[in-house]
Amino acid sequence: MTTSKRLPRSREVADELRRDIESGELPPGSVLPSERELVERFSISSGTASKVVALLKSTGLVESQVGRGVFVKRRTQLIRHAHDRYARRWREAGKAPFRTEVEAQGRTAEVEVTSIERVTPPRWVAERLALPADAQVVRRENTYRADGRVVQLVTTYIPLAIAGDTSLEEAVPGPGGIYAAFEGLGHRLSRMLEEVQARMPRYEEAERLGAEAGTPVLDVVHISYDQDETPMDVSHFVLRADENVLTYELPTD
């Protein structure tokens, strides 16, 4: 004979509110009942009500808006099509990957170039670019927004031998983004490798992404190779895991 252990009251109330959110009774953008209202509605203490709100925040279902209250999050996940975003047809049309994806999903894209400079890269980057440890690269740091909200932080490292004194050291490298610029320099994109992991964000990443405590990120290391199998760039993406979906189409033999 087995007996089921009763859940803490805070969990029971949080689960009930979660069901209200998932059913649409509490639709995206609606305000969550205040802690005082939760106390009255569920006959719980104020401390338990605080735990209920904290539980819902930890699941990513609600978010605080300073001075306004706690609201049900709008689920507007951005789909990143890894198999299509770097297709040549987009470069030929003068469209960069991020802008192409965002606009195709009916949203507004904005790219902010926060810095471009020549640096010695971290060892893990030099290894992936097949460069000596003391080699120089051009580092481009960008912040990507969809509908005004930061969704991705991207740092791109390009060997100085490729990017030095070219448009790749400019804020706008030209129509089609950096991969069109690569092709203009004789480096045709032939294949890509991506390493994906989930982790908790560093403090500054969470702050820039506007992520609630407990929100994980997707960490994507993207490596591009040209027609001679020379690594062209390493791009390090940090994406909010609750606002991005990664899709991959993998051919089989």
NUTOR-829860 format. One record per residue (C-alpha): residue in three letters; y, z, x. Coordinates in steps of 0.02 Angstrom, whole numbers, padded with zeros to 5 digits, always signed. Layout:
REM NUTOR-829860
ALAYZX ...
REM end
This chain:
REM NUTOR-829860
MET+00000+00000+00000 THR+00170-00047+00068 THR+00339+00017+00016 SER+00498-00083+00036 LYS+00639+00004+00124 ARG+00799+00006+00023 LEU+00945-00083+00102 PRO+01105+00012+00142 ARG+01227+00008-00004 SER+01352-00093+00101 ARG+01219-00227+00127 GLU+01175-00231-00058 VAL+01356-00258-00108 ALA+01385-00386+00030 ASP+01230-00482-00028 GLU+01294-00484-00207 LEU+01463-00552-00151 ARG+01375-00678-00039 ARG+01280-00743-00191 ASP+01445-00756-00286 ILE+01516-00860-00143 GLU+01363-00972-00128 SER+01356-01001-00317 GLY+01540-01047-00324 GLU+01591-00899-00429 LEU+01702-00855-00282 PRO+01755-01030-00228 PRO+01824-01080-00057 GLY+02003-01022-00037 SER+01989-00882-00165 VAL+02038-00706-00121 LEU+01901-00578-00096 PRO+01918-00421-00202 SER+02017-00291-00106 GLU+01930-00138-00036 ARG+02005-00034-00175 GLU+01935-00155-00304 LEU+01764-00149-00220 VAL+01768+00041-00228 GLU+01802+00036-00415 ARG+01684-00108-00458 PHE+01532-00046-00362 SER+01565+00142-00361 ILE+01562+00152-00172 SER+01667+00245-00044 SER+01813+00165+00047 GLY+01712+00173+00208 THR+01570+00076+00127 ALA+01694-00051+00059 SER+01760-00080+00236 LYS+01581-00109+00296 VAL+01554-00236+00156 VAL+01704-00338+00211 ALA+01650-00325+00394 LEU+01476-00388+00349 LEU+01546-00539+00257 LYS+01661-00579+00402 SER+01515-00569+00524 THR+01423-00703+00424 GLY+01573-00819+00431 LEU+01591-00826+00242 VAL+01765-00748+00235 GLU+01915-00733+00349 SER+02070-00625+00358 GLN+02244-00699+00338 VAL+02376-00583+00407 GLY+02482-00507+00272 ARG+02387-00595+00132 GLY+02211-00525+00123 VAL+02033-00585+00148 PHE+01986-00758+00084 VAL+01827-00858+00059 LYS+01821-00985+00198 ARG+01835-01170+00161 ARG+01679-01254+00229 THR+01754-01407+00311 GLN+01632-01437+00452 LEU+01668-01579+00571 ILE+01518-01689+00607 ARG+01504-01748+00787 HIS+01394-01903+00796 ALA+01339-01903+00978 HIS+01245-02068+00960 ASP+01395-02162+00888 ARG+01556-02083+00949 TYR+01550-02173+01117 ALA+01502-02344+01048 ARG+01592-02491+01129 ARG+01653-02558+00962 TRP+01769-02408+00945 ARG+01841-02434+01118 GLU+01867-02618+01082 ALA+01960-02568+00924 GLY+02070-02453+01028 LYS+02001-02293+00953 ALA+01952-02137+01050 PRO+01795-02039+00997 PHE+01876-01884+00920 ARG+02007-01976+00821 THR+01877-02100+00757 GLU+01763-01960+00694 VAL+01898-01855+00614 GLU+01983-01998+00523 ALA+01814-02064+00462 GLN+01789-01894+00378 GLY+01956-01906+00288 ARG+02046-01783+00400 THR+02196-01790+00516 ALA+02166-01786+00703 GLU+02281-01717+00836 VAL+02249-01711+01024 GLU+02356-01602+01136 VAL+02344-01631+01323 THR+02375-01459+01397 SER+02357-01502+01582 ILE+02311-01640+01704 GLU+02291-01596+01887 ARG+02191-01626+02044 VAL+02075-01480+02083 THR+01916-01431+02172 PRO+01791-01416+02029 PRO+01669-01273+01996 ARG+01505-01294+02088 TRP+01408-01335+01929 VAL+01527-01480+01896 ALA+01518-01547+02075 GLU+01328-01544+02065 ARG+01326-01645+01903 LEU+01450-01770+01975 ALA+01345-01784+02135 LEU+01498-01734+02238 PRO+01516-01625+02393 ALA+01569-01447+02353 ASP+01744-01475+02425 ALA+01776-01641+02337 GLN+01929-01664+02229 VAL+01927-01715+02046 VAL+02055-01749+01911 ARG+02041-01612+01780 ARG+02104-01650+01604 GLU+02118-01505+01481 ASN+02136-01549+01297 THR+02148-01454+01133 TYR+02081-01546+00980 ARG+02138-01511+00803 ALA+02078-01569+00632 ASP+02203-01546+00491 GLY+02308-01438+00607 ARG+02165-01318+00648 VAL+02095-01303+00824 VAL+01912-01355+00820 GLN+01872-01403+01000 LEU+01926-01358+01176 VAL+01881-01491+01304 THR+01895-01495+01493 THR+01853-01660+01578 TYR+01820-01680+01764 ILE+01831-01855+01841 PRO+01798-01895+02025 LEU+01962-01926+02115 ALA+01886-02085+02187 ILE+01882-02153+02010 ALA+02034-02074+01928 GLY+02158-02057+02071 ASP+02323-02151+02044 THR+02261-02229+01881 SER+02301-02208+01697 LEU+02167-02072+01695 GLU+02299-01958+01771 GLU+02417-01993+01626 ALA+02424-01899+01460 VAL+02382-02059+01365 PRO+02262-02163+01471 GLY+02276-02310+01350 PRO+02200-02376+01188 GLY+02021-02320+01165 GLY+02038-02162+01269 ILE+01965-02123+01439 TYR+01807-02227+01416 ALA+01908-02384+01384 ALA+02007-02340+01541 PHE+01843-02321+01638 GLU+01790-02495+01586 GLY+01958-02565+01636 LEU+01924-02494+01810 GLY+01752-02576+01818 HIS+01647-02427+01764 ARG+01549-02478+01610 LEU+01472-02335+01512 SER+01283-02357+01518 ARG+01211-02189+01467 MET+01254-02007+01433 LEU+01171-01838+01452 GLU+01219-01685+01351 GLU+01170-01504+01380 VAL+01196-01396+01225 GLN+01187-01208+01207 ALA+01252-01077+01087 ARG+01344-00925+01155 MET+01478-00800+01114 PRO+01654-00856+01161 ARG+01758-00784+01300 TYR+01909-00688+01241 GLU+02033-00827+01277 GLU+01920-00957+01194 ALA+01906-00853+01035 GLU+02094-00830+01033 ARG+02131-01016+01053 LEU+02001-01065+00924 GLY+02062-00933+00801 ALA+01883-00870+00787 GLU+01842-00707+00700 ALA+01748-00576+00800 GLY+01563-00619+00804 THR+01588-00807+00782 PRO+01481-00901+00910 VAL+01528-01064+00993 LEU+01431-01220+01040 ASP+01444-01256+01226 VAL+01417-01441+01264 VAL+01414-01513+01440 HIS+01429-01702+01429 ILE+01395-01815+01580 SER+01430-02002+01577 TYR+01353-02131+01694 ASP+01410-02307+01735 GLN+01309-02466+01761 ASP+01265-02410+01938 GLU+01206-02238+01881 THR+01361-02159+01957 PRO+01421-02005+01861 MET+01594-02046+01790 ASP+01642-01883+01711 VAL+01585-01711+01659 SER+01665-01654+01496 HIS+01644-01473+01444 PHE+01663-01447+01256 VAL+01684-01277+01173 LEU+01668-01292+00984 ARG+01668-01164+00844 ALA+01487-01157+00787 ASP+01537-01125+00606 GLU+01653-01277+00597 ASN+01555-01411+00691 VAL+01390-01501+00665 LEU+01310-01599+00807 THR+01199-01745+00761 TYR+01088-01844+00880 GLU+00991-02004+00848 LEU+00853-02017+00977 PRO+00760-02182+01005 THR+00573-02174+01039 ASP+00461-02293+01135 
REM end
